[in-house]
Amino acid sequence: MKKSIFFAIMLFAIGVAPAFAYIDPGSGSAIMSVIIGFFVAIGVLVKTFWYRIKGFLGLSKNKKTDSINNSDLQDKGEDSK
């Protein structure tokens, strides 16, 4: 087992060729722009759907009280007609 692992490592080490790759500073700033843009987009998405998220998590105000008050107001409006 140890011999086969050693043989595999040596085979990969011998067969590796230099890449001659270069990442210039412009590429680094482009990558940083993409990362920052991703987090800004997530922030805008959360802000856009904030009330739906609060309602889903149950963090919003009591909607039953609001609906009861609205129905009372509608009933009073119908009685006065």
FENWOLIN-V32545 format. One record per backbone hydrogen bond with DSSP energy under -1.0 kcal/mol. NH is the residue of the N-H (numbers start at 0). CO is the residue of the C=O. If there is no record, write none. Layout:
BEGIN
((NH & CO) (NH & CO))
END
This chain:
BEGIN
((4 & 0) (5 & 1) (6 & 2) (7 & 3) (8 & 4) (9 & 5) (10 & 6) (11 & 7) (12 & 8) (13 & 9) (14 & 10) (27 & 23) (28 & 24) (29 & 25) (30 & 26) (31 & 27) (32 & 28) (33 & 29) (34 & 30) (35 & 31) (36 & 32) (37 & 33) (38 & 34) (39 & 35) (40 & 36) (41 & 37) (42 & 38) (43 & 39) (44 & 40) (45 & 41) (46 & 42) (47 & 43) (48 & 44) (52 & 48) (53 & 49) (54 & 50) (55 & 51) (56 & 52) (58 & 53) (65 & 61) (66 & 62) (67 & 63) (68 & 64) (69 & 65) (70 & 66) (71 & 67) (72 & 68) (73 & 69) (74 & 70) (75 & 71) (76 & 72) (77 & 73) (78 & 74) (79 & 75))
END
